[in-house]
Amino acid sequence: MNNLNMHTPTSRVLAVIEGGLHAKASIQTTPAVQQPKLLDQVRGAIGMRHYSPKTEDSYVHWVKRFIFFHNKRHPAEMGEKEVAQFLSSLARELHVSASTQNQALNAILFLYREVLRKEIGYVDGVIRAKKSRPLPVVLTKEEVKTILGRLSGAPWLMSMLLYGAGLRLMECCRLRVKDIDFSQNQILVRAGKGDKDRHTMLPGAIKQPLLRHLEAVKRQHDQDLKRNLGRVALPNALEKKYPNAGREWGWQWVFPATSHFADRVTGERRRHHLHESVLQRAFKDARLGAHITKPASCHTLRHSFATHLLEDGYDIRTVQELLGHRDVSTTMIYTHVLNRGGKGVHSPADRLGFDSARP
């Protein structure tokens, strides 16, 4: 009322007051811009950096555990002390491995630096998990043959690629049709570990069975297209750049799932690649059925690929490139598990000449 004097007409006074009320009401009713939830911010930050879905799930998992460990306190209210307490509890109470503890640390550091924009200092006083360097489990050639002989269909094809081309499990699951070059007998592994591409060989023993498999997948894809389906997810922003590429044959999964799923963003029904658990379960059943007691998994086929190449005389640099290792020291571990029995040293007991039939 300070700007109104006694001579101001009543109609003008009412108009000013009414206008002020309308302005106040509009300010009060304007919806506030809501910030995304913390975990959604973490997922968004990871997506911007094109990390793998596995990394995204892992980081979100550790952030949630960190928050629940401190009774749901917001991470912005915490710092180095709380991070050290959480990491120490993993080693002291849960006895996790050193790699698991480091994974949790990386997830929390990512949260503070990339999402909260809060620089975390030196995390002191952490009880470190003991770091071990176990040798990889390796199957003999006969054991590989026995296990693979008990598989059929897609699990057999995928296992042959793991052993015959040195693929990782998810690299095999995410193979697309266009990445297999039958004329050059090679496979292009896209966005492997560390987001690196590499070439590896296409085993000749799998070439014809794989061609027959792709013919069946092509018939399935054609049927999906007739039903207005047949779209697969594309990496990064290619879906926006090439809207129709997701229906093209070259982009289809080599090992597609048997059913469709609804995309959580668009709601569109799509076909994902075969879930890794299908191969893991089939491989375990085959190993147990073959009465092999080694704790071998699908990844053991990749270890066996590297070891058997070295046994056959291939140089370690070639094996390093085929495996996609950044450093040759990682590949060197397979030299410790070569099938040479005691590192190729003959035991002095073997020279005593005792009969093997002795008790």
C-alpha positions as CSV (number, residue, x, y, z in Angstrom):
1,M,0.0,0.0,0.0
2,N,3.0,2.3,0.2
3,N,2.7,3.2,-3.5
4,L,-1.0,4.2,-3.2
5,N,-2.2,7.5,-1.8
6,M,-5.6,8.5,-0.5
7,H,-6.6,10.0,-3.8
8,T,-6.2,6.8,-5.8
9,P,-9.5,5.7,-7.3
10,T,-11.0,2.7,-5.6
11,S,-11.2,0.7,-8.8
12,R,-7.5,1.1,-9.3
13,V,-6.8,0.0,-5.7
14,L,-8.9,-3.1,-6.2
15,A,-7.2,-3.8,-9.5
16,V,-3.7,-3.6,-8.0
17,I,-4.6,-5.8,-5.0
18,E,-6.3,-8.3,-7.3
19,G,-3.3,-8.4,-9.6
20,G,-1.0,-8.9,-6.7
21,L,-3.1,-11.8,-5.5
22,H,-3.1,-13.4,-8.9
23,A,0.7,-13.0,-9.1
24,K,1.1,-14.6,-5.7
25,A,-1.2,-17.4,-6.6
26,S,0.6,-18.1,-9.9
27,I,3.9,-18.2,-8.0
28,Q,2.5,-20.6,-5.4
29,T,1.0,-22.9,-8.0
30,T,4.0,-23.1,-10.4
31,P,5.3,-26.6,-10.1
32,A,8.8,-26.9,-8.7
33,V,11.4,-28.5,-11.0
34,Q,12.1,-31.9,-9.4
35,Q,15.6,-33.2,-9.4
36,P,16.0,-36.9,-10.5
37,K,16.5,-39.4,-7.7
38,L,20.0,-40.0,-6.7
39,L,20.2,-43.5,-8.3
40,D,18.7,-42.2,-11.5
41,Q,21.4,-39.5,-11.6
42,V,24.0,-42.2,-11.2
43,R,22.5,-44.2,-14.1
44,G,22.4,-41.1,-16.2
45,A,26.0,-40.2,-15.5
46,I,27.1,-43.7,-16.4
47,G,25.0,-43.7,-19.6
48,M,26.7,-40.4,-20.7
49,R,30.0,-42.2,-20.4
50,H,28.9,-45.3,-22.3
51,Y,29.8,-47.7,-19.6
52,S,28.6,-51.2,-20.0
53,P,25.2,-52.3,-18.5
54,K,27.0,-54.6,-16.1
55,T,29.1,-51.7,-14.8
56,E,25.9,-49.6,-14.4
57,D,24.2,-52.4,-12.3
58,S,27.3,-52.9,-10.3
59,Y,27.8,-49.2,-9.4
60,V,24.1,-48.7,-8.5
61,H,24.3,-51.8,-6.3
62,W,27.3,-50.5,-4.3
63,V,25.8,-47.0,-4.0
64,K,22.6,-48.5,-2.5
65,R,24.6,-50.7,-0.1
66,F,26.7,-47.7,1.0
67,I,23.5,-45.6,1.7
68,F,21.8,-48.4,3.6
69,F,25.0,-49.2,5.6
70,H,24.7,-45.6,7.0
71,N,21.0,-45.9,7.8
72,K,19.9,-44.1,4.6
73,R,21.9,-40.9,5.1
74,H,22.4,-38.9,2.0
75,P,25.9,-39.3,0.6
76,A,26.2,-35.5,0.4
77,E,26.2,-35.4,4.2
78,M,29.0,-37.9,4.4
79,G,32.7,-38.0,3.5
80,E,35.9,-39.9,3.8
81,K,35.2,-41.3,7.3
82,E,31.9,-42.9,6.3
83,V,33.5,-44.3,3.1
84,A,36.3,-45.9,5.1
85,Q,33.8,-47.4,7.6
86,F,31.9,-49.0,4.8
87,L,34.9,-50.4,2.9
88,S,36.4,-51.8,6.1
89,S,33.1,-53.6,7.0
90,L,33.3,-55.3,3.6
91,A,36.7,-56.8,4.4
92,R,36.2,-57.3,8.2
93,E,32.7,-58.7,8.3
94,L,31.9,-60.0,4.9
95,H,35.4,-61.1,3.9
96,V,35.1,-59.9,0.3
97,S,38.0,-60.2,-2.1
98,A,40.3,-57.3,-2.9
99,S,38.8,-56.9,-6.3
100,T,35.3,-56.7,-4.9
101,Q,36.4,-54.1,-2.3
102,N,38.0,-52.0,-5.1
103,Q,34.9,-52.3,-7.2
104,A,32.9,-50.8,-4.3
105,L,35.4,-48.0,-3.9
106,N,35.3,-47.1,-7.6
107,A,31.5,-47.0,-7.5
108,I,31.5,-44.6,-4.5
109,L,34.2,-42.4,-5.9
110,F,32.2,-42.2,-9.1
111,L,29.2,-41.1,-7.1
112,Y,31.0,-38.3,-5.4
113,R,33.1,-37.0,-8.3
114,E,30.7,-37.4,-11.2
115,V,27.2,-37.1,-9.7
116,L,27.6,-35.0,-6.4
117,R,30.5,-33.0,-7.8
118,K,32.2,-33.3,-4.4
119,E,35.9,-34.1,-4.3
120,I,36.6,-36.9,-1.9
121,G,39.9,-36.8,-0.2
122,Y,42.3,-39.7,0.8
123,V,40.3,-42.5,2.4
124,D,42.4,-43.4,5.3
125,G,42.2,-46.2,7.8
126,V,40.6,-48.7,5.5
127,I,41.0,-52.4,6.4
128,R,42.2,-53.8,3.0
129,A,40.9,-57.2,1.8
130,K,43.8,-59.6,1.1
131,K,44.7,-59.7,-2.6
132,S,45.2,-63.1,-4.0
133,R,46.4,-64.2,-7.5
134,P,44.9,-67.6,-8.1
135,L,45.9,-69.4,-11.3
136,P,43.1,-69.7,-13.8
137,V,41.3,-73.0,-14.1
138,V,42.2,-74.7,-17.4
139,L,40.6,-77.7,-19.0
140,T,42.6,-80.2,-21.1
141,K,41.8,-80.6,-24.7
142,E,40.1,-83.9,-24.0
143,E,38.0,-82.4,-21.2
144,V,36.9,-79.6,-23.5
145,K,35.9,-82.1,-26.1
146,T,34.0,-84.2,-23.6
147,I,32.0,-81.2,-22.3
148,L,31.2,-79.7,-25.7
149,G,30.2,-83.2,-26.8
150,R,27.3,-83.1,-24.3
151,L,26.0,-79.7,-25.6
152,S,23.8,-79.0,-28.7
153,G,22.1,-76.1,-30.4
154,A,22.9,-72.5,-29.4
155,P,24.8,-73.5,-26.2
156,W,27.2,-75.7,-28.3
157,L,27.7,-72.9,-30.9
158,M,28.4,-70.3,-28.2
159,S,30.8,-72.7,-26.3
160,M,32.7,-73.3,-29.5
161,L,33.1,-69.6,-30.0
162,L,34.3,-69.1,-26.4
163,Y,36.9,-71.9,-26.8
164,G,37.6,-71.5,-30.5
165,A,37.9,-67.7,-30.6
166,G,38.7,-66.7,-27.0
167,L,35.5,-64.7,-26.6
168,R,34.3,-63.6,-23.2
169,L,30.8,-64.7,-22.3
170,M,29.0,-61.3,-22.9
171,E,31.1,-60.7,-26.0
172,C,29.6,-63.9,-27.4
173,C,26.0,-63.0,-26.2
174,R,26.2,-59.6,-27.9
175,L,27.5,-60.7,-31.2
176,R,25.6,-59.2,-34.2
177,V,25.3,-60.7,-37.6
178,K,27.4,-58.0,-39.3
179,D,30.3,-58.7,-37.0
180,I,31.0,-62.2,-38.4
181,D,33.0,-62.2,-41.6
182,F,32.7,-65.6,-43.2
183,S,34.8,-64.7,-46.2
184,Q,37.8,-63.6,-44.1
185,N,37.1,-66.2,-41.3
186,Q,37.2,-63.6,-38.6
187,I,35.0,-62.0,-35.9
188,L,35.0,-58.4,-35.0
189,V,34.4,-58.0,-31.3
190,R,32.9,-54.6,-30.7
191,A,33.2,-52.7,-27.4
192,G,34.9,-55.4,-25.5
193,K,36.4,-55.0,-22.1
194,G,37.6,-51.4,-21.8
195,D,35.3,-50.4,-24.7
196,K,37.9,-51.7,-27.2
197,D,37.3,-53.4,-30.5
198,R,39.5,-56.3,-31.7
199,H,39.6,-59.0,-34.3
200,T,39.8,-62.7,-33.6
201,M,39.5,-65.9,-35.7
202,L,36.3,-67.6,-36.8
203,P,36.9,-71.4,-36.2
204,G,36.6,-73.4,-39.3
205,A,34.8,-76.2,-37.3
206,I,31.9,-73.9,-36.6
207,K,31.5,-72.2,-39.9
208,Q,28.9,-74.4,-41.5
209,P,26.9,-75.0,-38.3
210,L,26.9,-71.2,-37.7
211,L,25.6,-70.5,-41.2
212,R,22.7,-73.0,-40.7
213,H,21.9,-71.3,-37.4
214,L,21.8,-67.9,-39.0
215,E,19.5,-69.1,-41.7
216,A,17.0,-70.1,-38.9
217,V,17.5,-66.8,-37.2
218,K,16.9,-65.0,-40.5
219,R,13.6,-66.8,-40.9
220,Q,12.6,-65.8,-37.4
221,H,13.5,-62.2,-38.1
222,D,11.5,-62.1,-41.3
223,Q,8.5,-63.4,-39.4
224,D,9.0,-60.7,-36.7
225,L,9.1,-58.0,-39.4
226,K,5.7,-59.2,-40.8
227,R,4.3,-58.8,-37.3
228,N,5.7,-55.3,-37.1
229,L,8.4,-56.4,-34.8
230,G,12.0,-57.3,-35.4
231,R,13.7,-54.3,-33.8
232,V,16.8,-54.6,-31.6
233,A,18.5,-52.0,-29.4
234,L,21.4,-50.1,-31.0
235,P,24.5,-48.9,-29.1
236,N,25.0,-45.3,-28.0
237,A,23.0,-42.7,-30.1
238,L,22.7,-44.7,-33.3
239,E,19.0,-45.3,-32.7
240,K,18.4,-41.6,-33.2
241,K,20.8,-41.2,-36.0
242,Y,19.5,-44.2,-38.0
243,P,15.9,-44.8,-36.9
244,N,15.3,-47.8,-39.1
245,A,18.7,-49.6,-38.5
246,G,17.3,-51.6,-35.6
247,R,15.2,-53.6,-38.0
248,E,18.0,-54.4,-40.5
249,W,19.4,-57.9,-40.7
250,G,23.0,-56.9,-40.0
251,W,22.2,-55.5,-36.6
252,Q,20.3,-58.5,-35.4
253,W,21.7,-60.7,-32.6
254,V,23.5,-63.8,-33.6
255,F,22.0,-65.6,-30.6
256,P,18.5,-63.9,-30.1
257,A,16.3,-64.6,-27.1
258,T,13.3,-66.9,-27.6
259,S,10.8,-64.2,-26.6
260,H,10.2,-60.4,-26.8
261,F,10.4,-57.8,-24.1
262,A,8.9,-54.3,-23.7
263,D,11.4,-51.5,-23.8
264,R,11.1,-49.5,-20.5
265,V,11.5,-46.2,-22.3
266,T,9.5,-46.5,-25.5
267,G,7.3,-49.5,-24.6
268,E,8.1,-51.1,-27.9
269,R,8.4,-54.8,-28.0
270,R,11.9,-56.0,-29.0
271,R,14.0,-59.1,-29.0
272,H,17.0,-59.1,-26.7
273,H,20.0,-61.4,-27.1
274,L,20.0,-64.8,-25.4
275,H,20.5,-64.4,-21.6
276,E,24.0,-65.5,-20.4
277,S,22.4,-67.7,-17.8
278,V,21.1,-70.1,-20.5
279,L,24.7,-70.9,-21.5
280,Q,26.0,-71.0,-18.0
281,R,23.4,-73.5,-16.9
282,A,23.9,-75.7,-19.9
283,F,27.7,-75.7,-19.5
284,K,27.4,-76.6,-15.8
285,D,25.1,-79.5,-16.5
286,A,27.4,-80.7,-19.3
287,R,30.5,-80.5,-17.0
288,L,28.7,-82.4,-14.2
289,G,27.4,-84.9,-16.6
290,A,31.0,-85.5,-17.8
291,H,32.1,-86.1,-14.2
292,I,34.7,-83.3,-14.4
293,T,35.5,-82.1,-10.9
294,K,37.4,-78.9,-11.9
295,P,35.4,-75.8,-10.9
296,A,35.2,-74.8,-14.6
297,S,32.8,-72.2,-15.9
298,C,32.0,-70.8,-19.3
299,H,35.0,-68.4,-18.8
300,T,37.2,-71.4,-18.4
301,L,36.9,-72.0,-22.1
302,R,38.6,-68.7,-22.8
303,H,41.4,-69.6,-20.4
304,S,41.8,-73.0,-22.1
305,F,41.9,-71.2,-25.5
306,A,44.9,-69.1,-24.5
307,T,46.7,-72.0,-22.8
308,H,46.2,-74.4,-25.7
309,L,47.5,-71.8,-28.2
310,L,50.6,-71.4,-26.2
311,E,51.0,-75.1,-25.9
312,D,50.8,-75.3,-29.7
313,G,53.7,-72.9,-30.0
314,Y,52.0,-69.6,-30.9
315,D,53.8,-66.5,-29.5
316,I,52.5,-64.7,-26.6
317,R,52.0,-61.4,-28.4
318,T,49.6,-63.1,-30.9
319,V,47.6,-64.6,-28.0
320,Q,47.5,-61.2,-26.3
321,E,46.0,-59.6,-29.4
322,L,43.4,-62.3,-29.8
323,L,42.4,-62.1,-26.2
324,G,42.3,-58.3,-26.2
325,H,44.6,-57.8,-23.2
326,R,46.0,-54.3,-22.7
327,D,49.2,-55.6,-21.2
328,V,51.2,-58.7,-22.0
329,S,51.7,-59.3,-18.3
330,T,48.0,-60.3,-18.1
331,T,48.6,-62.9,-20.8
332,M,51.7,-64.1,-19.1
333,I,49.7,-65.9,-16.4
334,Y,48.8,-68.6,-18.9
335,T,52.4,-69.6,-19.1
336,H,52.2,-70.8,-15.5
337,V,49.4,-73.3,-16.3
338,L,50.8,-74.9,-19.5
339,N,50.3,-78.6,-19.5
340,R,54.0,-79.4,-18.9
341,G,53.8,-80.9,-15.4
342,G,56.0,-79.2,-12.9
343,K,57.1,-76.6,-15.4
344,G,58.7,-79.2,-17.7
345,V,61.1,-80.4,-15.0
346,H,61.6,-84.2,-14.8
347,S,61.4,-85.5,-11.2
348,P,64.5,-87.3,-10.0
349,A,62.2,-90.1,-8.8
350,D,61.4,-90.9,-12.4
351,R,65.0,-92.0,-13.0
352,L,65.1,-94.6,-10.2
353,G,63.6,-97.2,-12.5
354,F,61.0,-98.7,-10.1
355,D,58.2,-100.7,-11.6
356,S,54.9,-98.8,-11.8
357,A,53.1,-101.9,-10.6
358,R,54.6,-101.6,-7.2
359,P,52.1,-100.8,-4.3
